[in-house]
Amino acid sequence: MTTPEEGLAKIHARFGAHDGHRALHAKGIHCVGTFTATPEAAELTKASHMSGAPVPVKVRFSNGGGDPKVPDYVPDVRGLAVSFVLPDGSRTDMLNQTIPHFPFHDQEGFFATVAASKPGLSGLLRLPALVARYPRAALVAVEANKVIGQRISFDAHRYFPFHAVKWVDADGGSRFVRYTWLPTVHETSMSMAEAKRLGRDYLFDGLRERLAEKPVRMNLEVQIAGDGDNPHDPSDEWPDDRERLIVGTLEVTAVDDDADDSIIFDPMRLTDGIEPSDDPVLHYRPDVYGLSFARRTSR
C-alpha cells in the first residue's frame, strides 16, 4: 500500500513541489459566510450545525491541481471546502470537488491516475496499465472529462465529497448519507477563447466581483443509503431513486483576504451526530494532509 509519504511524493512528481502551497488544490481563495440547516436536517442528525440556527463557515474555492500558477481556463477539477464553526468553537469539515464519481475502491487507483495524467510520454505510457487494472475508470473518465472541461463560475458547479458518513439522530437512529452541494445559479460553459480573454484568474476575479454585489448561495443535499448500498466503498454508486433531501443553505458573503491559508480542511474532522464510514480513502486522507501542512508551513 502507498504510504502517506509516498503518496505526497507521487503528487509532487506530477505537479511539482511549490513552497507554501497545498500539494493539491494549490490555487484557492478563502471566503466567509453562514450555513443554515433545514428542519429536516435536525430530524436526521443531532450534529449542532444541523439544528437550524445559522453557524459561521470558513470556505475555500479552488482549482484541483497542485500548481498554484495554473490559468483558470485550463481544464481542471474545482474544489469547495467548507469548515463549519460550531457553537463551542470547534469545527467540522466537508471537502468537495466537481467529479461526481470516484471509480476506485481505495487510494491506489487515484495515485495511478495522477501518474497517468502527467503531460508527455511518461503519462501516455502509463495509460494502458491504468485502464487494464481499473477498467471502470475509463467509463468514469468520459463523465469526468466533461466536468473538468466546463468553464463556469465556482458557484455554478455541483460539488461532491465521494465519502458516505453516518448521521445519528437524537433518539439513536442512524442512516448513511452522501452529500452534494447544489448551485442556485445556472451558467453555460464558455469556450477556451472566451475564457482566455477574461484572464488567467477569471474564476477568482469573477467570484470577488459577485461577492462585492451580493452573497453566493448553494444548497446542501443528502442522498440516503438504501438496501444494498455500500457506504464503505467510495466507488459504490447508489441508485438515483434513493431518497434525497435539501438539508441546508450555504451563504458565502465575502472574500477573506486575511485568512490563514495554512488551515487544514480535514474530512475526518467530524462532530457528535456524524460518524465516519470504514471507507479506506476517507481514513487515508488526513495523514497526507498533515504531511502537506507540515511541509508547506516549515521554515
FENVEN-V536206 format. One record per residue. N is the residue number from 1. RES is the residue in one letter. SS is DSSP state (H for helix, E for strand, - for the rest). OMEGA is omega in whole degrees, -180 to 180 (* if undefined). D_LAST is the distance of its C-alpha to the last C-alpha in Angstrom with 1 decimal. Layout:
n->N res->RES ss->SS omega->OMEGA d_last->D_LAST
n->N res->RES ss->SS omega->OMEGA d_last->D_LAST
This chain:
n->1 res->M ss->- omega->178 d_last->30.4
n->2 res->T ss->- omega->177 d_last->27.1
n->3 res->T ss->- omega->176 d_last->24.3
n->4 res->P ss->H omega->179 d_last->21.3
n->5 res->E ss->H omega->178 d_last->19.2
n->6 res->E ss->H omega->179 d_last->22.0
n->7 res->G ss->H omega->179 d_last->22.3
n->8 res->L ss->H omega->178 d_last->18.7
n->9 res->A ss->H omega->178 d_last->19.4
n->10 res->K ss->H omega->179 d_last->22.7
n->11 res->I ss->H omega->179 d_last->21.2
n->12 res->H ss->H omega->178 d_last->18.8
n->13 res->A ss->H omega->180 d_last->21.8
n->14 res->R ss->H omega->-171 d_last->23.7
n->15 res->F ss->H omega->-173 d_last->21.4
n->16 res->G ss->- omega->176 d_last->18.6
n->17 res->A ss->- omega->-175 d_last->14.9
n->18 res->H ss->- omega->-175 d_last->13.5
n->19 res->D ss->- omega->176 d_last->9.9
n->20 res->G ss->- omega->-176 d_last->9.5
n->21 res->H ss->- omega->175 d_last->13.0
n->22 res->R ss->- omega->178 d_last->15.2
n->23 res->A ss->- omega->173 d_last->16.8
n->24 res->L ss->- omega->-176 d_last->20.1
n->25 res->H ss->- omega->-174 d_last->21.3
n->26 res->A ss->- omega->-178 d_last->18.5
n->27 res->K ss->- omega->-176 d_last->20.6
n->28 res->G ss->E omega->180 d_last->21.7
n->29 res->I ss->E omega->-179 d_last->22.9
n->30 res->H ss->E omega->179 d_last->22.9
n->31 res->C ss->E omega->175 d_last->26.2
n->32 res->V ss->E omega->180 d_last->28.0
n->33 res->G ss->E omega->179 d_last->31.5
n->34 res->T ss->E omega->172 d_last->33.8
n->35 res->F ss->E omega->179 d_last->35.4
n->36 res->T ss->E omega->-179 d_last->39.0
n->37 res->A ss->E omega->175 d_last->40.6
n->38 res->T ss->- omega->175 d_last->44.3
n->39 res->P ss->H omega->179 d_last->46.9
n->40 res->E ss->H omega->-180 d_last->46.9
n->41 res->A ss->H omega->-178 d_last->43.3
n->42 res->A ss->H omega->177 d_last->44.2
n->43 res->E ss->H omega->-174 d_last->47.0
n->44 res->L ss->H omega->-179 d_last->44.9
n->45 res->T ss->- omega->177 d_last->41.9
n->46 res->K ss->- omega->179 d_last->41.3
n->47 res->A ss->- omega->-170 d_last->37.6
n->48 res->S ss->H omega->180 d_last->37.2
n->49 res->H ss->H omega->177 d_last->35.9
n->50 res->M ss->H omega->-178 d_last->39.0
n->51 res->S ss->- omega->-178 d_last->41.5
n->52 res->G ss->- omega->176 d_last->42.3
n->53 res->A ss->- omega->179 d_last->40.6
n->54 res->P ss->- omega->177 d_last->38.0
n->55 res->V ss->E omega->177 d_last->34.4
n->56 res->P ss->E omega->176 d_last->31.3
n->57 res->V ss->E omega->167 d_last->29.0
n->58 res->K ss->E omega->-173 d_last->25.6
n->59 res->V ss->E omega->174 d_last->26.1
n->60 res->R ss->E omega->170 d_last->24.1
n->61 res->F ss->E omega->-175 d_last->26.1
n->62 res->S ss->E omega->163 d_last->24.6
n->63 res->N ss->E omega->-170 d_last->25.5
n->64 res->G ss->- omega->-173 d_last->25.2
n->65 res->G ss->- omega->-177 d_last->23.7
n->66 res->G ss->- omega->179 d_last->20.1
n->67 res->D ss->- omega->-177 d_last->20.3
n->68 res->P ss->- omega->-178 d_last->19.3
n->69 res->K ss->- omega->-177 d_last->21.7
n->70 res->V ss->- omega->176 d_last->24.7
n->71 res->P ss->- omega->-177 d_last->27.8
n->72 res->D ss->- omega->-178 d_last->29.3
n->73 res->Y ss->- omega->175 d_last->32.6
n->74 res->V ss->- omega->180 d_last->31.5
n->75 res->P ss->- omega->-176 d_last->32.8
n->76 res->D ss->- omega->167 d_last->30.2
n->77 res->V ss->- omega->173 d_last->30.0
n->78 res->R ss->E omega->-177 d_last->29.1
n->79 res->G ss->E omega->174 d_last->27.3
n->80 res->L ss->E omega->177 d_last->28.0
n->81 res->A ss->E omega->-178 d_last->25.9
n->82 res->V ss->E omega->175 d_last->27.4
n->83 res->S ss->E omega->-179 d_last->26.2
n->84 res->F ss->E omega->180 d_last->29.3
n->85 res->V ss->E omega->-172 d_last->28.8
n->86 res->L ss->- omega->-177 d_last->31.5
n->87 res->P ss->- omega->-180 d_last->33.7
n->88 res->D ss->- omega->179 d_last->32.1
n->89 res->G ss->- omega->177 d_last->28.7
n->90 res->S ss->- omega->-178 d_last->27.4
n->91 res->R ss->E omega->167 d_last->26.7
n->92 res->T ss->E omega->-168 d_last->28.1
n->93 res->D ss->E omega->174 d_last->26.9
n->94 res->M ss->E omega->-179 d_last->28.7
n->95 res->L ss->E omega->-170 d_last->27.2
n->96 res->N ss->E omega->177 d_last->29.7
n->97 res->Q ss->E omega->-164 d_last->30.2
n->98 res->T ss->- omega->178 d_last->33.3
n->99 res->I ss->- omega->-171 d_last->34.7
n->100 res->P ss->- omega->-172 d_last->37.4
n->101 res->H ss->- omega->176 d_last->37.7
n->102 res->F ss->- omega->-170 d_last->35.4
n->103 res->P ss->- omega->-173 d_last->37.6
n->104 res->F ss->- omega->179 d_last->36.0
n->105 res->H ss->- omega->-179 d_last->36.6
n->106 res->D ss->- omega->-174 d_last->33.1
n->107 res->Q ss->H omega->-174 d_last->29.8
n->108 res->E ss->H omega->178 d_last->31.1
n->109 res->G ss->H omega->178 d_last->33.0
n->110 res->F ss->H omega->-179 d_last->30.1
n->111 res->F ss->H omega->176 d_last->28.0
n->112 res->A ss->H omega->178 d_last->31.2
n->113 res->T ss->H omega->177 d_last->31.5
n->114 res->V ss->H omega->-179 d_last->28.0
n->115 res->A ss->H omega->-178 d_last->28.8
n->116 res->A ss->H omega->-179 d_last->32.3
n->117 res->S ss->- omega->-179 d_last->31.0
n->118 res->K ss->- omega->180 d_last->29.2
n->119 res->P ss->- omega->177 d_last->31.3
n->120 res->G ss->- omega->-174 d_last->33.4
n->121 res->L ss->H omega->-176 d_last->35.5
n->122 res->S ss->H omega->178 d_last->33.1
n->123 res->G ss->H omega->-180 d_last->33.0
n->124 res->L ss->H omega->-179 d_last->36.8
n->125 res->L ss->H omega->-179 d_last->37.5
n->126 res->R ss->H omega->-174 d_last->35.8
n->127 res->L ss->H omega->-179 d_last->37.8
n->128 res->P ss->H omega->180 d_last->41.1
n->129 res->A ss->H omega->179 d_last->39.5
n->130 res->L ss->H omega->-179 d_last->37.6
n->131 res->V ss->H omega->180 d_last->40.9
n->132 res->A ss->H omega->-178 d_last->42.8
n->133 res->R ss->H omega->-178 d_last->40.6
n->134 res->Y ss->- omega->-176 d_last->39.9
n->135 res->P ss->H omega->180 d_last->43.1
n->136 res->R ss->H omega->180 d_last->42.4
n->137 res->A ss->H omega->179 d_last->39.3
n->138 res->A ss->H omega->179 d_last->41.6
n->139 res->L ss->H omega->180 d_last->43.5
n->140 res->V ss->H omega->-177 d_last->40.6
n->141 res->A ss->H omega->179 d_last->39.1
n->142 res->V ss->H omega->179 d_last->42.1
n->143 res->E ss->H omega->-178 d_last->41.2
n->144 res->A ss->H omega->-180 d_last->37.5
n->145 res->N ss->H omega->176 d_last->38.0
n->146 res->K ss->H omega->-178 d_last->40.2
n->147 res->V ss->H omega->-176 d_last->37.5
n->148 res->I ss->H omega->177 d_last->34.6
n->149 res->G ss->- omega->179 d_last->37.0
n->150 res->Q ss->- omega->176 d_last->37.8
n->151 res->R ss->- omega->179 d_last->36.7
n->152 res->I ss->- omega->-176 d_last->37.1
n->153 res->S ss->- omega->178 d_last->35.1
n->154 res->F ss->H omega->-173 d_last->32.4
n->155 res->D ss->H omega->177 d_last->34.9
n->156 res->A ss->H omega->179 d_last->37.8
n->157 res->H ss->- omega->162 d_last->36.4
n->158 res->R ss->- omega->-179 d_last->37.1
n->159 res->Y ss->E omega->-173 d_last->34.1
n->160 res->F ss->E omega->176 d_last->34.2
n->161 res->P ss->- omega->-174 d_last->32.1
n->162 res->F ss->- omega->-168 d_last->34.0
n->163 res->H ss->- omega->170 d_last->33.9
n->164 res->A ss->- omega->174 d_last->36.7
n->165 res->V ss->E omega->179 d_last->36.3
n->166 res->K ss->E omega->173 d_last->39.1
n->167 res->W ss->E omega->-179 d_last->40.3
n->168 res->V ss->E omega->-178 d_last->42.1
n->169 res->D ss->- omega->-175 d_last->44.5
n->170 res->A ss->- omega->180 d_last->45.8
n->171 res->D ss->- omega->179 d_last->48.7
n->172 res->G ss->- omega->175 d_last->46.7
n->173 res->G ss->- omega->-177 d_last->47.6
n->174 res->S ss->E omega->174 d_last->45.0
n->175 res->R ss->E omega->176 d_last->44.5
n->176 res->F ss->E omega->-179 d_last->41.8
n->177 res->V ss->E omega->167 d_last->40.6
n->178 res->R ss->E omega->-177 d_last->38.6
n->179 res->Y ss->E omega->165 d_last->37.1
n->180 res->T ss->E omega->170 d_last->37.6
n->181 res->W ss->E omega->-177 d_last->36.5
n->182 res->L ss->E omega->178 d_last->39.4
n->183 res->P ss->E omega->174 d_last->39.4
n->184 res->T ss->- omega->176 d_last->41.9
n->185 res->V ss->- omega->178 d_last->42.2
n->186 res->H ss->- omega->176 d_last->43.5
n->187 res->E ss->- omega->173 d_last->42.6
n->188 res->T ss->- omega->-178 d_last->43.9
n->189 res->S ss->- omega->178 d_last->41.5
n->190 res->M ss->- omega->178 d_last->41.4
n->191 res->S ss->- omega->176 d_last->41.6
n->192 res->M ss->H omega->-179 d_last->38.9
n->193 res->A ss->H omega->179 d_last->40.6
n->194 res->E ss->H omega->-179 d_last->40.6
n->195 res->A ss->H omega->179 d_last->37.0
n->196 res->K ss->H omega->179 d_last->36.0
n->197 res->R ss->H omega->-180 d_last->38.1
n->198 res->L ss->H omega->175 d_last->36.0
n->199 res->G ss->- omega->-176 d_last->32.8
n->200 res->R ss->- omega->-175 d_last->29.6
n->201 res->D ss->- omega->-171 d_last->28.3
n->202 res->Y ss->H omega->179 d_last->31.7
n->203 res->L ss->H omega->-178 d_last->30.9
n->204 res->F ss->H omega->177 d_last->28.2
n->205 res->D ss->H omega->180 d_last->30.4
n->206 res->G ss->H omega->178 d_last->33.4
n->207 res->L ss->H omega->178 d_last->31.8
n->208 res->R ss->H omega->-179 d_last->30.9
n->209 res->E ss->H omega->-179 d_last->34.5
n->210 res->R ss->H omega->-179 d_last->36.1
n->211 res->L ss->H omega->176 d_last->34.1
n->212 res->A ss->H omega->-179 d_last->35.2
n->213 res->E ss->H omega->-177 d_last->38.7
n->214 res->K ss->- omega->179 d_last->38.8
n->215 res->P ss->- omega->173 d_last->36.9
n->216 res->V ss->E omega->-177 d_last->36.2
n->217 res->R ss->E omega->173 d_last->37.8
n->218 res->M ss->E omega->180 d_last->37.6
n->219 res->N ss->E omega->177 d_last->39.7
n->220 res->L ss->E omega->178 d_last->38.5
n->221 res->E ss->E omega->170 d_last->41.0
n->222 res->V ss->E omega->171 d_last->41.4
n->223 res->Q ss->E omega->-175 d_last->43.4
n->224 res->I ss->E omega->-178 d_last->45.0
n->225 res->A ss->- omega->175 d_last->45.5
n->226 res->G ss->- omega->179 d_last->49.0
n->227 res->D ss->- omega->179 d_last->50.9
n->228 res->G ss->- omega->178 d_last->49.6
n->229 res->D ss->- omega->-177 d_last->46.1
n->230 res->N ss->- omega->-179 d_last->43.3
n->231 res->P ss->- omega->-175 d_last->40.3
n->232 res->H ss->- omega->179 d_last->38.4
n->233 res->D ss->- omega->-177 d_last->38.4
n->234 res->P ss->- omega->-179 d_last->36.2
n->235 res->S ss->- omega->-178 d_last->38.6
n->236 res->D ss->- omega->-180 d_last->41.7
n->237 res->E ss->- omega->180 d_last->43.2
n->238 res->W ss->- omega->-178 d_last->45.2
n->239 res->P ss->- omega->-178 d_last->48.4
n->240 res->D ss->- omega->-176 d_last->48.6
n->241 res->D ss->- omega->176 d_last->51.4
n->242 res->R ss->- omega->-177 d_last->49.1
n->243 res->E ss->- omega->177 d_last->49.1
n->244 res->R ss->E omega->180 d_last->46.6
n->245 res->L ss->E omega->169 d_last->46.0
n->246 res->I ss->E omega->-174 d_last->44.1
n->247 res->V ss->E omega->177 d_last->42.2
n->248 res->G ss->E omega->-180 d_last->40.3
n->249 res->T ss->E omega->174 d_last->39.1
n->250 res->L ss->E omega->176 d_last->35.6
n->251 res->E ss->E omega->179 d_last->35.7
n->252 res->V ss->E omega->-170 d_last->32.7
n->253 res->T ss->E omega->-175 d_last->33.2
n->254 res->A ss->E omega->170 d_last->30.4
n->255 res->V ss->E omega->179 d_last->27.2
n->256 res->D ss->- omega->-178 d_last->24.3
n->257 res->D ss->- omega->179 d_last->22.2
n->258 res->D ss->- omega->-178 d_last->20.3
n->259 res->A ss->- omega->176 d_last->19.3
n->260 res->D ss->- omega->-176 d_last->15.8
n->261 res->D ss->- omega->177 d_last->15.2
n->262 res->S ss->- omega->-180 d_last->12.9
n->263 res->I ss->- omega->176 d_last->16.3
n->264 res->I ss->- omega->168 d_last->17.7
n->265 res->F ss->- omega->-169 d_last->21.3
n->266 res->D ss->- omega->-179 d_last->22.8
n->267 res->P ss->- omega->177 d_last->26.4
n->268 res->M ss->- omega->174 d_last->26.9
n->269 res->R ss->- omega->-175 d_last->26.2
n->270 res->L ss->- omega->-177 d_last->30.0
n->271 res->T ss->- omega->-180 d_last->32.3
n->272 res->D ss->- omega->-177 d_last->35.7
n->273 res->G ss->- omega->177 d_last->38.2
n->274 res->I ss->E omega->-177 d_last->36.0
n->275 res->E ss->E omega->-179 d_last->35.5
n->276 res->P ss->E omega->166 d_last->33.9
n->277 res->S ss->- omega->176 d_last->36.1
n->278 res->D ss->- omega->179 d_last->35.7
n->279 res->D ss->- omega->-176 d_last->34.3
n->280 res->P ss->H omega->180 d_last->32.1
n->281 res->V ss->H omega->178 d_last->29.8
n->282 res->L ss->H omega->-178 d_last->29.3
n->283 res->H ss->H omega->-179 d_last->28.3
n->284 res->Y ss->H omega->-168 d_last->26.1
n->285 res->R ss->H omega->-175 d_last->23.8
n->286 res->P ss->H omega->-179 d_last->21.8
n->287 res->D ss->H omega->178 d_last->20.3
n->288 res->V ss->H omega->179 d_last->19.1
n->289 res->Y ss->H omega->179 d_last->17.7
n->290 res->G ss->H omega->177 d_last->15.8
n->291 res->L ss->H omega->179 d_last->14.3
n->292 res->S ss->H omega->179 d_last->13.5
n->293 res->F ss->H omega->-178 d_last->11.9
n->294 res->A ss->H omega->-177 d_last->9.7
n->295 res->R ss->H omega->-178 d_last->8.6
n->296 res->R ss->H omega->180 d_last->8.4
n->297 res->T ss->H omega->180 d_last->6.4
n->298 res->S ss->- omega->-179 d_last->3.8
n->299 res->R ss->- omega->* d_last->0.0
